[in-house]
Amino acid sequence: MNTHDYIWAKQDGVSGTYPLLAHLLDTATVAGILYDRWLRQGLQELIDSELGGEGKKIFMWMAATHDIGKASPLFQYQPRHRGPEWDAIRQAYTVDSAGCSFGDIENLKNQYEFSLTPGTSFLRRHEQISAFALMGRVPESASSASRAWSYLPAMGHHGSFKFLLFGGRASAKTAQSLLTDLGWAQAQQDLLQIVAEALEVKPATFPKKVSPTVTILLSGLLILADRLASGADWVARNQQRLSSQQISLNQPQQWIHHLSQPAFERVDQLLGIYRGWGEQQDALAAILGGHSPRPLQQEALKTGAGIWNAMAPTGNGKTEAAALRHSLADERLVFLLPTQATSNALMRRVQKMYSSTKNVASLAHGLASIEDFYNQPVTDYADTCEGQDAGGLYPTEFVKSGASRLLAPVCVGTVDQALMSAIPLKWTHLRLLALANSHIVIDEIHTLDHYQSEILVPLLKWLGQTKTRVTFLSATFPSWQRARFLEAYSGQAIQSSPAFPSAESLEFNEPTPRQVQLTEGSGGNEYIIDFTFAEPPFEELEAAHIRWAGEQRKKFPLARLGVICNTVARAQKVAEELTAGGEKVILLHSRMTAEHRRINAELLEKLIGSSGEGSALTVVGTQAIEASLDIDLDILSTDLCPAPSLIQRAGRVWRHQDIKRLERVSGLPRLTVNVLKPAAPEKHQLLPYSEAELGRTWDYLQEHQTFHCPTDNQEFVDKAAVTLETIGENLDRMEADLDHIALDSHKIQRGRDRARAITAAIKETSRLNEFEAFTDPQLKDKDDTAFTRLIEADVRQVIVGGPHEQVPGGWKGSYQELLALTSHQQGKLRQALKASMPIPVNSKTRDLLSTALSLENSPSLLKRYLFLPVPQGLIYDPVLGFIGDDK
């Protein structure tokens, strides 16, 4: 047995070098643990079904051979490195002692220079040499991905499938001579033979074809196994074990056996093994807090595999229903919401649900690091923290950032995290694995526009192919969207219409969804909304809201009033005037620093959340209020908005049973919502919404001024939707309808174009060039929403500088201090991100933004931002947020 100890795989952070065979055996060991303990049973069964029942062994083989390309002269010689340590490493390679050589050093250097030219760069990419060694030939771009399954994971373990061997026969001949003539091909075969015997596998008997679905799963798993087996702490420990002869390269089977328990402990502590509540009664107690399950929640406990739609009004316990459904299976949870604020709020609820368990968790969005969840210690392999000892959810460094956040046993984040899995970015296959290995819950699913919906479609196809449980939560699920998503997941046309409110399930191989309607008296929570209306001129919208608030305050001095505007500027004007008049106002919108938004959102939930006792205040905000924010208003005035948004806004009123409401709004018989529509507006004055959707919403409301919720919800949402089937119903609005359809068509096409690569890669007949395209490293992952939201406006992300009394969360240091921050200074970075906010580029902000200082040379994630110090008290108000330089 020639173990070729001198052929190394790791050098950084260890004494001397770490043998390649050792790393291959380490990765195989971790791979076996991941397969047995981290991968959910359904995925194990899927992989086993295509690998002849030998899924674990074959995956361990793939993991053990992924770096065989490091047994090559360019990798071992490292031409770019200089120093005595590298000279010592190179001295090991002589034909007499090793069987491998570098040959003529000048020739080797020439080969390196040659490898920098197009078509031959595979010579300096060890993952390319690994694939070449495993397949023994040059791949063709039109070759079937199903037939290339055995070497594709090795080729993609650095984040993308890049076929650099397309240089043709000349490239293949160059590679062959470089490896064979100098002895490296024989060394590769020696190591492969050792691994095969240790794992008791015969690669010649492996299946000839495996689906792209399973290949992607294996590719993502391989990345994870390699990361866990490559940590400097793990390598250093094993180097010590080698020195003390606890393990030996001459006994590879014993190596794997001996390290299995340490590997499990590593996986558990860094990545986390999901731990649920155990008994069903424990789950009920943790999720419902001693309350009996409502009808919707009872239905959740009856739901098995497949996709489940919980379509019910706000306040019906949809979040708890999703958690109860999750408790039925022992698998990871990914809970996704439309905004960062709603994700933060839900994480606090999920932490409470899981307080009796011990689970690694992550909060996944661009500003997650400033949240309280990450104020507890973030652990690494050797650390312990109060969260681990006391139970509950706790973060680890391994799953704290990037695509890795989706790997945590419990992940709460924005829906963008899932949508990024359908976009050709680096590490896409890792994201797809993480989602397929989870129960996916998407709340407020209706908030996805046509662009986002089209990106979600191929992802739902993927989740259907991997038989992943999916749960959608919505109080206003449009029929077109429901049908599109169910068809994508199931692969068959959906003929049935939605029932509202209802719990709807579609299991695998079922022809139609099964609907259980929640009727009045069984948890439907029927209530009536009295709408009142006004049509002031556009210029008087703010004044109309202010007058309404003054009138209501005179009638109900203790009432919790709400005003929701469609634009930030309008909300700021209303808040400013009400504050000047002595009203206690809490404002919430997107043009605030992250810390300012967090403070106000938490204050709202404390004062008027489910257990809040606040009174005599007015909440003013924009769309930031309407989705998932758990607040309870007494009366609301709102700008006219599309039907789904209007129902969501109304859902913030009389949200909870509150015996003190009679004291605050004595004599008010029913839930009341005031709707303002500008009289004869110009199209641009209706933005961000379209004339067509607002017109249809208004028409319906004029005919249904008394609205029965939830009975009327589905009809309202569908009749207010502008579709090809309904266009022209009102000839007076034909032009507006056509404009709206054109805009939606643009979004649909952009979404399909964005997700085209993943659509091609996951089909059964995909080719190697299509596999390559779905992990395009040239498409840079700038931030969480760079590709998942169709933002036509030009927006700059800024760090606002200033004292906290003027800019809540403002950066108090200098520009130079901000620019010097590194990714290791987590505390300081957290402070900086508290001062972050988006500013749109327009005629009012262009000059101001031109004075901002670029952070593009920052060594941290701050390179995405500009620094904008607050000059002389202008641009930011501690109540209103960003106000530009108008004042």
Rosetta blueprint (number, residue, H / E / L):
1 M L
2 N L
3 T L
4 H L
5 D L
6 Y L
7 I L
8 W E
9 A E
10 K E
11 Q L
12 D L
13 G L
14 V L
15 S L
16 G L
17 T L
18 Y E
19 P E
20 L H
21 L H
22 A H
23 H H
24 L H
25 L H
26 D H
27 T H
28 A H
29 T H
30 V H
31 A H
32 G H
33 I H
34 L H
35 Y H
36 D H
37 R H
38 W H
39 L L
40 R L
41 Q H
42 G H
43 L H
44 Q H
45 E H
46 L H
47 I H
48 D H
49 S H
50 E H
51 L L
52 G L
53 G L
54 E L
55 G H
56 K H
57 K H
58 I H
59 F H
60 M H
61 W H
62 M H
63 A H
64 A H
65 T H
66 H L
67 D L
68 I H
69 G H
70 K H
71 A L
72 S L
73 P H
74 L H
75 F H
76 Q H
77 Y H
78 Q L
79 P L
80 R L
81 H L
82 R L
83 G L
84 P H
85 E H
86 W H
87 D H
88 A H
89 I H
90 R H
91 Q L
92 A L
93 Y L
94 T L
95 V H
96 D H
97 S H
98 A H
99 G L
100 C L
101 S L
102 F L
103 G L
104 D L
105 I H
106 E H
107 N H
108 L H
109 K H
110 N H
111 Q H
112 Y H
113 E H
114 F H
115 S H
116 L L
117 T L
118 P L
119 G L
120 T L
121 S H
122 F H
123 L H
124 R H
125 R L
126 H H
127 E H
128 Q H
129 I H
130 S H
131 A H
132 F H
133 A H
134 L H
135 M H
136 G L
137 R L
138 V L
139 P L
140 E L
141 S L
142 A L
143 S L
144 S E
145 A L
146 S H
147 R H
148 A H
149 W L
150 S L
151 Y L
152 L H
153 P H
154 A H
155 M H
156 G L
157 H L
158 H L
159 G L
160 S L
161 F L
162 K L
163 F L
164 L L
165 L L
166 F L
167 G L
168 G L
169 R H
170 A H
171 S H
172 A H
173 K H
174 T H
175 A H
176 Q H
177 S H
178 L H
179 L H
180 T H
181 D L
182 L L
183 G L
184 W H
185 A H
186 Q H
187 A H
188 Q H
189 Q H
190 D H
191 L H
192 L H
193 Q H
194 I H
195 V H
196 A H
197 E H
198 A H
199 L H
200 E L
201 V L
202 K L
203 P H
204 A H
205 T H
206 F L
207 P L
208 K L
209 K L
210 V L
211 S L
212 P H
213 T H
214 V H
215 T H
216 I H
217 L H
218 L H
219 S H
220 G H
221 L H
222 L H
223 I H
224 L H
225 A H
226 D H
227 R H
228 L H
229 A H
230 S L
231 G L
232 A H
233 D H
234 W H
235 V H
236 A H
237 R H
238 N H
239 Q H
240 Q H
241 R H
242 L H
243 S H
244 S L
245 Q L
246 Q L
247 I L
248 S L
249 L L
250 N L
251 Q L
252 P H
253 Q H
254 Q H
255 W H
256 I H
257 H H
258 H H
259 L H
260 S H
261 Q H
262 P H
263 A H
264 F H
265 E H
266 R H
267 V H
268 D H
269 Q H
270 L H
271 L H
272 G L
273 I L
274 Y L
275 R L
276 G L
277 W L
278 G L
279 E L
280 Q H
281 Q H
282 D H
283 A H
284 L H
285 A H
286 A H
287 I H
288 L H
289 G L
290 G L
291 H L
292 S L
293 P L
294 R L
295 P H
296 L H
297 Q H
298 Q H
299 E H
300 A H
301 L L
302 K L
303 T L
304 G L
305 A L
306 G L
307 I E
308 W E
309 N E
310 A E
311 M E
312 A L
313 P L
314 T L
315 G L
316 N L
317 G L
318 K H
319 T H
320 E H
321 A H
322 A H
323 A H
324 L H
325 R H
326 H H
327 S L
328 L L
329 A L
330 D L
331 E L
332 R E
333 L E
334 V E
335 F E
336 L E
337 L E
338 P L
339 T L
340 Q H
341 A H
342 T H
343 S H
344 N H
345 A H
346 L H
347 M H
348 R H
349 R H
350 V H
351 Q H
352 K H
353 M H
354 Y L
355 S L
356 S L
357 T L
358 K E
359 N E
360 V E
361 A E
362 S E
363 L E
364 A E
365 H L
366 G L
367 L L
368 A H
369 S H
370 I H
371 E L
372 D H
373 F H
374 Y H
375 N H
376 Q L
377 P L
378 V L
379 T E
380 D L
381 Y L
382 A L
383 D L
384 T L
385 C L
386 E H
387 G H
388 Q H
389 D H
390 A H
391 G L
392 G E
393 L E
394 Y E
395 P L
396 T E
397 E H
398 F H
399 V H
400 K L
401 S L
402 G H
403 A H
404 S H
405 R H
406 L H
407 L H
408 A L
409 P L
410 V E
411 C E
412 V E
413 G E
414 T E
415 V L
416 D H
417 Q H
418 A H
419 L H
420 M H
421 S H
422 A H
423 I L
424 P L
425 L L
426 K L
427 W L
428 T H
429 H H
430 L H
431 R H
432 L H
433 L H
434 A H
435 L H
436 A H
437 N L
438 S E
439 H E
440 I E
441 V E
442 I E
443 D E
444 E L
445 I H
446 H H
447 T H
448 L L
449 D L
450 H H
451 Y H
452 Q H
453 S H
454 E H
455 I H
456 L H
457 V H
458 P H
459 L H
460 L H
461 K H
462 W H
463 L H
464 G H
465 Q H
466 T L
467 K L
468 T L
469 R L
470 V E
471 T E
472 F E
473 L E
474 S E
475 A L
476 T L
477 F L
478 P L
479 S H
480 W H
481 Q H
482 R H
483 A H
484 R H
485 F H
486 L H
487 E H
488 A H
489 Y H
490 S H
491 G L
492 Q L
493 A L
494 I L
495 Q L
496 S L
497 S L
498 P L
499 A L
500 F L
501 P L
502 S E
503 A E
504 E E
505 S E
506 L E
507 E L
508 F L
509 N L
510 E L
511 P L
512 T L
513 P L
514 R E
515 Q E
516 V E
517 Q E
518 L L
519 T L
520 E L
521 G L
522 S L
523 G L
524 G L
525 N L
526 E L
527 Y E
528 I E
529 I E
530 D E
531 F E
532 T E
533 F E
534 A E
535 E L
536 P L
537 P E
538 F H
539 E H
540 E H
541 L H
542 E H
543 A H
544 A H
545 H H
546 I H
547 R H
548 W H
549 A H
550 G H
551 E H
552 Q H
553 R H
554 K H
555 K H
556 F L
557 P L
558 L L
559 A L
560 R E
561 L E
562 G E
563 V E
564 I E
565 C L
566 N L
567 T L
568 V H
569 A H
570 R H
571 A H
572 Q H
573 K H
574 V H
575 A H
576 E H
577 E H
578 L H
579 T H
580 A H
581 G L
582 G L
583 E L
584 K L
585 V E
586 I E
587 L E
588 L E
589 H L
590 S L
591 R L
592 M L
593 T L
594 A H
595 E H
596 H H
597 R H
598 R H
599 I H
600 N H
601 A H
602 E H
603 L H
604 L H
605 E H
606 K H
607 L H
608 I H
609 G L
610 S L
611 S L
612 G L
613 E L
614 G L
615 S L
616 A L
617 L E
618 T E
619 V E
620 V E
621 G E
622 T L
623 Q H
624 A H
625 I H
626 E L
627 A L
628 S L
629 L L
630 D L
631 I L
632 D L
633 L E
634 D L
635 I E
636 L E
637 S E
638 T E
639 D E
640 L L
641 C L
642 P L
643 A H
644 P H
645 S H
646 L H
647 I H
648 Q H
649 R H
650 A H
651 G L
652 R L
653 V E
654 W L
655 R L
656 H L
657 Q L
658 D L
659 I L
660 K L
661 R H
662 L H
663 E H
664 R H
665 V L
666 S L
667 G L
668 L L
669 P L
670 R L
671 L E
672 T E
673 V E
674 N E
675 V E
676 L E
677 K L
678 P L
679 A E
680 A L
681 P L
682 E L
683 K H
684 H H
685 Q H
686 L H
687 L L
688 P L
689 Y L
690 S L
691 E H
692 A H
693 E H
694 L H
695 G H
696 R H
697 T H
698 W H
699 D H
700 Y H
701 L H
702 Q H
703 E H
704 H L
705 Q L
706 T E
707 F E
708 H E
709 C E
710 P L
711 T L
712 D L
713 N H
714 Q H
715 E H
716 F H
717 V H
718 D H
719 K H
720 A H
721 A L
722 V L
723 T L
724 L L
725 E L
726 T L
727 I L
728 G L
729 E L
730 N L
731 L H
732 D H
733 R H
734 M H
735 E H
736 A H
737 D H
738 L H
739 D H
740 H H
741 I H
742 A H
743 L H
744 D H
745 S H
746 H H
747 K H
748 I H
749 Q H
750 R H
751 G H
752 R H
753 D H
754 R H
755 A L
756 R H
757 A H
758 I H
759 T H
760 A H
761 A H
762 I L
763 K L
764 E L
765 T L
766 S L
767 R E
768 L H
769 N H
770 E H
771 F H
772 E H
773 A H
774 F L
775 T L
776 D L
777 P L
778 Q L
779 L L
780 K L
781 D L
782 K L
783 D L
784 D L
785 T L
786 A L
787 F L
788 T L
789 R L
790 L L
791 I L
792 E L
793 A L
794 D L
795 V E
796 R E
797 Q E
798 V E
799 I E
800 V E
801 G E
802 G L
803 P L
804 H L
805 E L
806 Q L
807 V L
808 P L
809 G L
810 G L
811 W E
812 K L
813 G L
814 S L
815 Y H
816 Q H
817 E H
818 L H
819 L H
820 A H
821 L L
822 T L
823 S L
824 H L
825 Q L
826 Q H
827 G H
828 K H
829 L H
830 R H
831 Q H
832 A H
833 L H
834 K H
835 A L
836 S E
837 M E
838 P E
839 I E
840 P E
841 V L
842 N L
843 S L
844 K L
845 T L
846 R H
847 D H
848 L H
849 L H
850 S H
851 T L
852 A L
853 L E
854 S E
855 L L
856 E L
857 N L
858 S L
859 P L
860 S L
861 L H
862 L H
863 K H
864 R H
865 Y L
866 L E
867 F E
868 L E
869 P E
870 V L
871 P L
872 Q L
873 G L
874 L L
875 I E
876 Y E
877 D E
878 P L
879 V L
880 L L
881 G E
882 F E
883 I E
884 G E
885 D L
886 D L
887 K L
